[in-house]
Amino acid sequence: MVESKTFSEKLADKANLIIGIATGVITIVTTFAAGSIENLFRQENAFNSLSVILISITAFFVYLFARNYYDKKMKKLLEEIKNEKEDNRKNKLLLDNSKRLIYDINIERHTDVITGIPNQTMFKADVARITESIQQGEIYQIILIDIDNFGSINKEFGYFKGDELIRAIARELYYSMRRNETIYKNKFISNDEPLTENVYRKYNGGDEFIIIIKGVQDEAVGFLTRLHRQLKNFSEKTTEIISRKFDIEFHAGIAPLYANDEPDLALARVEECFRIAKREESALRVKWFKDVVVSDKTPLYVNAMTEFAKKKK
């Protein structure tokens, strides 16, 4: 297999060809200037012949000098190209390391250290961006849920087991999302990626979660109903983490997200709904804003009122 020549070898071949042609041209021109070829070495043309020989020798040394000068220049050029490539490689490596460091910092800054899902810092960043899409006519809801009696797990089994259980619950939140719903888990989402439904850890070590859902209020109610049933099924598996079954129940609030909403204002709105749901006199464990379009008598709301009815003591 014939190997292709390098750039420097091709350049050297061209230089040799140019220098050789120049030397030949000089020789031929000088020869014809001194006389015809057949009379070149006659006695009377000896001086001209000597001139041709001297010029040829001179041309040869000019060739050697030019070649030597070219080789030095080419060597310097190749060294500069090599150094430039090495610098580019080092700069690319530094850039990649910087990007990786920034990515890791963003993950750490935006992720709950216990569960691995995005925290309230990421929630605030997303709210600021989502409110811009609301101005274009899109609709979003915020849900705040709090796991009931989770503090008893920490007291009875310790915080290590409590963290293990809350991680498992966060995983169930993740798997409760459908195809058109999104939840973050161990991944930093850049600002140009679309969102539909997102869940966030409210406080590190706490048992409160925030969920953003793209859609009208009844979709948020339906989501909570589905989540409640899934967590009920998961309650049977809690014995794999702790030595007894933990019945997973929660209180929740649902509130709309408005255009130009400040994150703290949006969070305060849904927290107010949540506090109402937590009151003893509240009939339901979930409180939502009244929707002027959908009546509470629709099957979805009727099912939710049955699903989240508080047990009478």
N, C-alpha and C positions, 0 to 999 in steps of 0.2 A: 504494500500500500504506500503510495507516494504522499509524503507529508507536504502540506501547503506551506509556502514560505511566510515568514513573519513580516510585519510591516517594515521593520528595520532592514531585513534582507532585501525586500523589494526596493526600498529606497536606495540601498547600496548598489544594487544592480543598475538602477537608472543612472546613478552618479557615475559609475564606471563606464557605462555606455556613452554618456555625454562627454566625459573626459577623453575617452578613446577616439570618439568622432572628432573632437576638437583637435587632438594631436594629429590625426590623419589629415585633416583639412589643412592644418598649418604646413605639414610636410609636403603635401601635393601642391599647394599654392606656391611654396618656396621653390619647389622643384621646377615648376613651369616658369616661374619668374627667372630662374637661372638659365633656362634653355631647355630644349627638348630632351626627352629621356635618352635617346640614342647618342646625343652629344655630351651627355652629362659628365662622363669620365674621360673625355679626351684631354690631351695635354693642355690645350688652350682653355679648357673649362675647369681646370683643376681647382682654381680658386672658388668658382661657383659650387663645385662638388663639395669642397671642404665646408663651404658656408651651409650647404644643405645638411651635411653630417652634424655640424655644430648646432644648427637649429633643431635638428631631430633629437640630439642629445639634450638640448635645452628643454625641448618640449617634453621629453621623457621625465626630466627632473621636475618640470612644472607639474606633470601628471602626478609624480610621487608626492610633491609638496601639497597639491590640491587634495589628493587622496588622504594624506596624513591629517590635513586640516579638517577635511570632511569627517574622518573617523573620530577625531576629538570632539567636533561639534555634535556628531551623532551620539557618541557616548554620553556627553553631557545632557543632550536632549532626552535620551532614554532614561538616564538617571533621574531627571526632573519628572518625567512621566511616571516612573516607578514610585518616586517620593509622593507625587500627587495622588496616585492610586492608594498608597498606604495611608495618606492623610484622609482621603475620602472614606476609606474603610474604617479608620478610627473614629471619624466624625459620625459615620452612620451607626457605629456601635454605641457611641455616646448618646446619640439621639434615640436609639432604640431603648437603651437603658433608662434614659430620662422619661420616655413615654411609659415604660413599664412601671417606673417609680411613681409617676403621676397617677397611673391607673390604680396601683396598689393603694396610694394615699386616698384616692376617691372612694375606693371600696371600703377602706377603713372608716372614712369620714361619713359615708352614707349607709353603713351596714350595722345592724344590731349585732353585737359581739356574741350573744348567746344563741340566737336562732339563725343568724345568717341572712335574714331578710332585711330590706331597706328600713331605715329608721325615720324619725320625725324630720330630720334635716333634709332627707330626700323628698319626703312628703311636701315640705314647704317649697322646695325647688320645683316640684311637679305642679303644684297648685298655681304657682306664678305663671307657668307655661300653659297649663290647661285653660286658665281663664281667658287667654287670648283666643282659643278655639271656640269658647262659649260665645264670644262676640260674633262668630260666624254662624251661630244657630245651633251648635251642638249642646247636649244636655248631660250634666254629670250630677251624681249624688255622692255624698260622703257618709260612710257608716263607721261608727265607733262601737266596738264590742269589748266587753270585760268578762273574763271567765269567772264564774261564781265560785266562791269559797276556795280559790286556789291557794290563798295564804295558809290554809290548813295543811296543804301538802308540804310546804316548806317547813312548817313547825313540826310535823310528824315524821317526815323522812329526810329533812335537811335540804339545803339549797342546791346541792349537787344533783339529787334526784329531781328536785323541782325544775332545775334547768333542763334536765334530760326530758322531762315530761312536756315542758313548754316548747321545746324543740320539736317534739313529736306532734304537738297540736299545730304548730306553725306549718309543719309538713302537710298536715291534713287540710289546712287552709289553702296551701298551694295546690293540692290535688283536687280540691273542691271546684277549682276554676274550669270552666268549659272552654271549648275551642275559641269562642269569641271573647273570652275573658283572659286577663293577664294578671299575673302576680310575680313579684320579684323574689328571687331566692339566690343568694350567693352570686349575684351578677350586678354589675353597675350598668345601668341603661343610659346611653347617651341621649342628649336632649332632642336629637332628630328622629328618635324611634317613636312610633305611635303607641298610645296607651288606650286601653279599654277599661279593665278593672285591675286595680293595684292594691296590694295590702302592705302595710307598713307596721313596724314595731313602734309603739308609742314611747315606751321607756325601756331602757336596758334593764333586764331583770324583772320587769313588770309583766302583768298578764293582760294588758290592754293592747288592742290592735286597731289600726285605722285602715279602712278600705275605700278606695275610690272606684266608682262604677260609672261607666258611660251608659246613659240611658235615663228613662223616666223613673219616677218613684216606685211604681209597681214592680219594676225589674229589680230594684234594690230589695224590696220586700220579698220577692220570689227567691232572690239569692240567699237571703238570711234563712228562709224556710228550708231551702235545700241544704244549706250549711248546718243548720240545727240537726237535721235528720242524719247527716253524715257523721257529725260529732257524737251523736247518740250511739251509732254503730261502733265508732272508734272507742267509746267508753269501755266496751267489752275487752279491748286489747290493752287497757292501761295496766292490767295485772302483770304484763310482760316487763313493765318498768318499775312499778311499785308493788308492794305485797297485797294490795287490795284494789278492788274496782273503784274508779273515780268517775262518778256520773258527771259528764261535762255539760254544764248549762251555762248560759250567758245572758247578760242584759245588753241592750244595744239601742243606739239612737241613729236615726236617718235624717239627713238634712240636705237640701239642694246646695249646689255650688254655683254662685252667680258670677257674672262677668265682672272683672276688676276687683274680685274678692281678694282681700289680704289673707294669707294663710292662717294667721292667728284668729282673725274674725271668723273664717270658715270653720276653724276648729272649735271656737267658742260656741258657734251656733249648734253644731252637732253634739257638743258636750252638754249643752242645756237640755236637748232632747234626751240624752242619756240619763241625766240627773232626774228628769221627770219619770223615766222608766224605772229608776231605782227606788223611787218613793214607795212606801208601804201601801199607800192608798191607790197606787196605779194598778189598773186591772191587767195590764200586759207588761211583759218584760222587754218589750220593744216599743219605742215611741217614734212616730214619724210625723212629718208635716202633713197637714191636710192637702190633698191634691185636688184642685178645682176641676180637673178633667175626669179623674177616676173616682168612683164612689166606693166607700168602705163596704158596700154591699156586694161588690163583685166577688166571684169565687176565690180569687187570689188573696184578697184581704180577709175574707171570711176564714179561709184556711189558716192564715197567719194569726188571726185572733184566737183560733183554737190551739194552734201550735205553741203560742207564747203566753197563753193565759196563766196567771199566777195561781198557784195552789192556795186554797183558803186554809188558814191555820185553825 
